[in-house]
Amino acid sequence: MDWNVLFGALLIVAARVADVSLGTLRTVAVINGRKAVAWGLGFAEVLIWVLVVSQVITTVRENIVNAIAYALGFATGNFVGIMIEQYFAFGRQIIRVFTRNGGEMATAMRERGLRVTEFDGRGRDGPVSMLFVETERRGAPGVVDLARSLDPECYYTIGDIREASSRSARASSRK
């Protein structure tokens, strides 16, 4: 195999890893309503894609290695994009904890600076507390670990927060 062919294939892999990773991050930005970030990522993603796909299409009959590099870059880009997104853990989450130790758990969480809202409820086996805990996404595993350490039997769900309001945000928007 010619070194130029190999070098070209490596460039295609690298470019596809870049554009597919950008696409993953762009999708997260769209879901989180970050318009400007999504625009910038989308522009870079498609520019790279157009340049790469044009190279692969014009050479595919003589050089199948470029097509394989294209597929390899795409697959790897999905993996890399997910890893980058998980590392940065953009966004906020709400953790809903259902427990029989609501008061104790809410107090422990508030002592750690967490925002907790507590509700009384009735489950299949009697009274329960529902705690809604708002946190940065990267902090969610720590909140779950804390809840499990205080009540190994607790049940929880985690959801992304796309939009939230607060009293101070509403007051400042009225001015």
Secondary structure, DSSP 8 states (H G I E B T S, - for coil): --HHHHHHHHHHHHHHHHHHHHHHHHHHHHHTT-HHHHHHHHHHHHHHHHHHHHHHHHHTTT-HHHHHHHHHHHHHHHHHHHHHHHHH--SEEEEEEEES-HHHHHHHHHHTT-EEEEEEEEETTEEEEEEEEEEEGGGHHHHHHHHHHH-TT-EEEEEEES----HHHHHHH--
